[in-house]
Amino acid sequence: MLRNINEIIGYELLIEGKSVGNCKDLLFDDDCWTIRYLLADTGKWLFDKKVLISPLMISNPDWSARIINLNISKEQLEDCPSQTVDEPVSREYEEKINQFFGYPSYWSSNGLWGHAAFPTDLSISLASEFDEDIPNLLKLMIDEKNHLRSFKKVKGYSINALNGDIGHLEDIIVDDQTWALRYIVVDTRNWFPGGKKVMLSLNWVEAISWLNSNFSVNLSKEKIKESPEFDPGKPIKSKYEKRLYEYYGRPVDGQINKELQQKIGKKRS
């Protein structure tokens, strides 16, 4: 099912039925456009540590109750490799987390989750298959820069249409099975009197400037202005998605196009 990230922020995190904190942000990578971590607020318990929750740690979320159950122990969360709150999440730190929990690296292959399409399929039992290669592979992989972005920092980016600014990024829509990002939500109210929120496929994004904090889409202002309105309070159903693609005359896409990822990567600044 599709969910908006604004909704997930604030969800309670439970281990064995007991609260260990809340989700305060989500980190996605801008190569595969997939959520890699939930950033937890654990209150006074681990107040000086950056606590990252991988989707591999999540089991049976109760979306209606705004609860995310974790399949790790409180001791594991407390003892896992840590960074201070202000340190950036490096690839080396990610690998330390994987080694601690016995997870394969999501960047080890070309799928959304390494060799798999779902985090649940990236079985921890497969971690041993990578052990022999780790000394050699990590010399290359750890030196690579990861592409993690904070949703809260990206929220508010300006959205540029083909013929001018159209609004700002208000939300991002994620698939709650794969944790892949699917759509951006644009708020047009500051650009058009009586404006509205609209949903646009990430496949319609042509370029991103992280330096200038903007997304460029291959649509006109006029077309976006008349787009079907997005209501964040309602579930995103296939009927609405179909209506959206029909309005723009675009083919329905169930995932982010690989060529698009490469194109955005080349135009990334």
N, C-alpha and C positions, 0 to 999 in steps of 0.2 A: 504494500500500500504506500501511497505517496503522502509525505508529511512535511510541514513547513518547519524550518529550523527554529524560528521564533517560538514555536510551540514546545519544542524539546528542551529549550533552555529553562531551567527551573525544575526539571524532573528530579524526583528523589532517587538516589542510588541505594540499593539494598544488598546486603550480604547475609545470607541465611535469615532473611526476614527482618534484619535490623538495619537501620539507616546509618550510612557512613558519609552522607553528604548529598550535594545536589550538583546537577550539571550547570556550569556557568558559561561555557563556550564550547564550540566545536571546531576542530582543526581539520581542514581538507587539503588534499594535495592538488596542485593545479596542473598535474600531468595527466592523471587518470580521472580527475574530478570526482573524488571519492572521499567520504569522511574517514579519517584514520584514527582520530581520537576524540573522546569527550573530555573536556577539561573540568575536573571536579573541584568543588568548593567543600572542603571537609571541616570548615569551622576552625575551632581551636585545636582539633586533634592533630592534623598535619599542616598547621597554618603556614609553616615556612618552606613547604615542599610543593613542587609542581606535580600534581597527581593526574596522570593520564590514564584514561580508560579506553582500551582498544575494543572495537566491536567483537573481537574474538573472546572477550571477557563477558559478553552480554548473553543472557539466556532468558527467554520468555518475558519480554517486557509487557507490562500491563499498561497499554496506552491509555485506556479510559481512566485509570487511576493515577496517571502521570508518574508511573513507577518503572524503573529499570533494574531488573535483578541481575546480579553479577555471579559468575560461576567460579570465583576465586575466594580465598579466605581473607579475613581481615588482617591476619599476620602477613600474608603475601603482599597485600597492598602496603602495609607498613614497612616491610623489609625490602621491597623492590628498589632497584637503583633510582636515585632521585636527583633532581636539580633544584636550584632555588627558583622561586617564582619568576624572577626577572630573566633567567637564562633562556636563550632560544633553544628550541628542540632540534638537536643535531642528528644526523644520520647515525653517528656513533652512539649517541644516547638511545636512539630507537633500537639499535642492535643489542645494547646492554639489556633493555627490557625484554627483547625476544629471547635472549639467552637465559635470563632469569626464569621466565615462564615456560620456556621450551617451545616457543612459537617459531615457525618458519617466517622468513621476511616477506612482506607483501610485495616488495620490489624485486623478488628473486626470479620472476617470470613476467610474461606480457599480459597476464590476465588482470582483472580488477584486484584480485587478491592472490598474487603470485600465480600459481598454476590453476587457481579456482575462480569461479564467478561470485561465490558467496563466502563471507568470512567463516561461516559455520563449516564450510567444506575444506578450509585450510587447516586440516586436522593437525593437532599438536603432535600426533604420533609420527608425522612426517618430518618433524624437526630433526630427528636423528639422521635422516637421509642427507641433510645439509652439513652435518658435523664435519665430515671429512673434507669438504670443500671450503669450509669457513675460513681457515687460515689464508688461503689464496684469494678467495672471492672478496673477503672483507677488506683486503688491502686496496682493492679497486672500488668496492661499493661504499665503504665508509668514507672514502675521500670525496665521493660524489655529494653534491649539495642536494638535500631534499627540497621539496617544493611545498612545504606546509604553510597554510594561510589560516589566520583566525577569522571566523565568521564575523565576529564583532568588529574587527578592524575593516573588513570589506563592506559591511553594512553601511549604507550611506554613499557609496561610490556613485558618481554621476553616470547616467546612461546616455550615450550619444547615438542618435539615429543617423541615417544617411544625410539628413539636411539640418542637423542641429540637435541640441540637448532636448531630451524628452522627459527626464525624471531622475530619480535616484533609486538605487538598489535597496529594497525594503526587506527582502527575505530570499531564501533559497529553498527549493523543494528537493527533498531527498527520498529515495526508495528505501523503505525501512527493512528490506530483506538484503539488498546488496550494499546499502549505504552509499550508493552512487548518486551524485547530484544530477538532477534532470532539468530543472527550470530555475529561472530567476524571476522574482516578483518585483515589478517596477511601480513605484508610486509617482503618478503624473500630476498630482494636485498642485505642486508649486509651479507647474508650467502651463497648465490649462485651468481656467476657472471651472470649478465643479468637477475637476479631474477625478480619476479613479485609480485603483490598483489593477495591473494587468500582469499576466503570466506569459513569459517568453521562453522558448526552448534554448538551452545552452548551445544547440547546434546553429542558432542564428546569431551567435556572437562571433564577430570577425576578428577582433583584437582586444587586448586588455593592456592598459598601462597601469602597472602597480605604482609607478613613480608619480603619475598624475591622478591616480585614484579614479579611473573611469573604464567602463566597458563600452565597446562600439558594436552595434548590431546592424545587420544588413536589411533594415526595414526603414520606411519613411515615418516621419512624425505623424503625418495624417493617417497612415494605416494603423499605427499603434494607438492613436487617439480614439479610434472607433472599435478597437479590439474588444472581445467579450470580457466583461468585468470579472475580476478575481475576488472571491469572498473568502478571506482567511478563516472564517468561522465555519465553513462548510467543508466536508470531505471532498477531495479531488477525485471525481469519478471519470471513468473512461468516456462517458458521454460528453463531458465538458472538454476533455482532451481532444476528442474527435471534432467537436465544434470549433475549437481553437485552430487546429490544423486546416480545417476546411476554410475558415475565414482567411487565413494567410495563403491558402493554395499551396501548402507545403506537404510533403509526404510524412506520414506518421513515423516517428522514430522512437524506438523503445530504449535506446541507449545513446551515449555520446559517440559521435562519429570519430574514428581514429584519425582520419585525415584532418578533421577539424582540430583535434588536439595538437597535431603537429603544426598546423597553420597558426593557431593561437600562440604556440610555443615560439615560433619564429618571429611573431609580431609582438611578443611580450617585451615590455620595457620597464 
